[in-house]
Amino acid sequence: RMGSVGGSPMVKRMGSVGGLIKPKQSSPTDGAPGAPVPLGGDPRPRTLDDSISVENSIRKVIRGQNKFSWSMNKYVYLLFLTVVLAMSILNLQYPAQEIAMLSNMSSMLNQAERRIFLLRLVSHLARELVLDDGFSRMSKQTISSALHYYTGELYFADKAVRLGEGRNNVQYGADQALNIHNEIMYT
C-alpha cells in the first residue's frame, strides 16, 4: 500500500520495531542461497549498528529542521525575555496615579469635544433667539427651553473637563492632570 507506514523503504529495510532495539541473531544460513530474504530485498542481516545509524540519521534531520525554525532560536527567546522583563519593570515603576490618568484621558477628551459641540449649539440657539428669522424653524419657547437646557449641559461638561471628580465619567480633570492647562488658564 502506498502512503502506509509499512510501505516506506526504511520500515521495509528494518522489518519491525523490534529490530531497532534488539539485534537479530544471525543464523548460519544467512546470506546462503536458500535463506529467506527480508522484506526490502536486502539479504544482509539486520544488526544493532543499523538501528543506531537510522536513529542518528533521524536526529540529523530533526536537528537540521530545528536549526532554521525561529521558535528554536535562542536570540528570539532572549528578545522576548527582555521585552517581558522590561514590561514588568515598567509596570512596577510607573505609578498607579499615572495609569489612572492615562485611562481617564479618553473620557476627558470626550467631554472636551462635547463641550465644543455644546458651545456651538448654545451660540446657534442664542443667535436664533435674538434674530428670530425662522432659520431653525422652532418657536421662541422651544428655543429658550433648549437654550436653558444646553447651557446647563455646557456648564456640567466644562466642570467635568476642568475638575473631574467623577462628573460625566471624568475622574481627574485638567486642573489636576495637566500643569500646562493651569499655566494658561490661571496666570
TIVO-318707 format. One line per 3 residues: number of its first residue (from 1); for each residue x, y negated, z of C-alpha. Coordinates in steps of 0.2 Angstrom, whole numbers. Example, Ala and Ser with C-alpha at 12.3 -4.5 7.8 and 13.67 -1.06 7.14 Angstrom:
# TIVO-318707
1 = 62 22 39  68 5 36
//
This chain:
# TIVO-318707
1 = 0 0 0  6 -17 -4  7 -30 10
4 = 6 -17 24  20 -15 37  24 2 31
7 = 27 -5 13  41 -16 17  59 -10 12
10 = 66 -12 30  52 -1 38  54 12 24
13 = 73 12 27  72 13 46  57 26 46
16 = 49 22 63  51 10 78  59 24 87
19 = 74 24 75  78 6 81  80 11 99
22 = 87 29 99  100 35 87  94 50 76
25 = 103 66 79  111 72 63  110 90 58
28 = 122 100 48  110 99 34  110 80 32
31 = 117 75 16  115 93 9  107 96 -7
34 = 91 104 1  90 92 16  74 81 17
37 = 76 63 11  69 49 22  55 38 15
40 = 66 24 7  75 37 -3  91 34 7
43 = 100 50 10  111 43 23  106 47 42
46 = 100 33 52  111 28 67  111 15 81
49 = 123 4 71  109 2 58  97 -4 71
52 = 109 -16 78  113 -23 61  94 -25 57
55 = 92 -34 74  107 -45 70  100 -50 53
58 = 83 -54 60  92 -65 74  102 -74 60
61 = 86 -78 50  77 -84 66  92 -95 71
64 = 93 -102 53  74 -107 53  75 -114 71
67 = 91 -125 66  80 -136 54  65 -137 65
70 = 63 -154 73  54 -147 88  70 -137 92
73 = 82 -152 90  90 -157 106  90 -175 101
76 = 71 -175 99  70 -169 117  82 -182 123
79 = 72 -196 114  55 -190 121  63 -188 139
82 = 70 -206 138  53 -213 132  44 -204 146
85 = 56 -210 159  55 -227 153  36 -227 154
88 = 37 -220 171  49 -234 177  39 -247 169
91 = 23 -241 177  31 -241 194  40 -258 192
94 = 26 -268 183  15 -275 197  -4 -269 198
97 = -9 -288 198  -1 -290 181  -10 -274 174
100 = -27 -281 181  -23 -297 172  -20 -288 156
103 = -36 -278 157  -45 -295 161  -39 -303 146
106 = -52 -296 134  -66 -302 145  -59 -319 147
109 = -56 -321 128  -74 -315 125  -81 -329 137
112 = -69 -342 129  -77 -338 112  -94 -338 119
115 = -90 -355 127  -85 -362 110  -101 -355 102
118 = -112 -362 116  -104 -379 114  -108 -380 96
121 = -126 -374 99  -129 -387 113  -121 -400 101
124 = -133 -394 87  -148 -394 99  -144 -412 106
127 = -142 -418 88  -159 -411 83  -167 -418 98
130 = -161 -436 95  -163 -436 76  -180 -426 76
133 = -178 -424 57  -185 -406 57  -169 -398 52
136 = -171 -384 64  -190 -383 62  -193 -382 81
139 = -204 -393 92  -197 -405 104  -202 -395 119
142 = -194 -379 112  -178 -389 108  -177 -397 125
145 = -181 -380 134  -167 -371 123  -155 -386 127
148 = -158 -384 146  -156 -365 145  -140 -365 134
151 = -132 -380 144  -133 -368 160  -126 -354 150
154 = -112 -365 144  -109 -370 162  -108 -352 168
157 = -96 -347 153  -85 -362 157  -84 -357 176
160 = -81 -339 171  -66 -344 160  -59 -356 172
163 = -62 -347 189  -66 -329 185  -72 -322 202
166 = -82 -309 193  -93 -321 183  -98 -313 167
169 = -86 -298 169  -71 -310 171  -61 -305 187
172 = -47 -318 185  -49 -335 177  -37 -346 168
175 = -33 -356 183  -26 -340 191  -19 -331 176
178 = -11 -345 166  1 -358 173  1 -367 156
181 = -18 -369 157  -16 -378 174  -2 -389 167
184 = -13 -395 153  -30 -396 162  -24 -404 179
187 = -9 -415 176
//
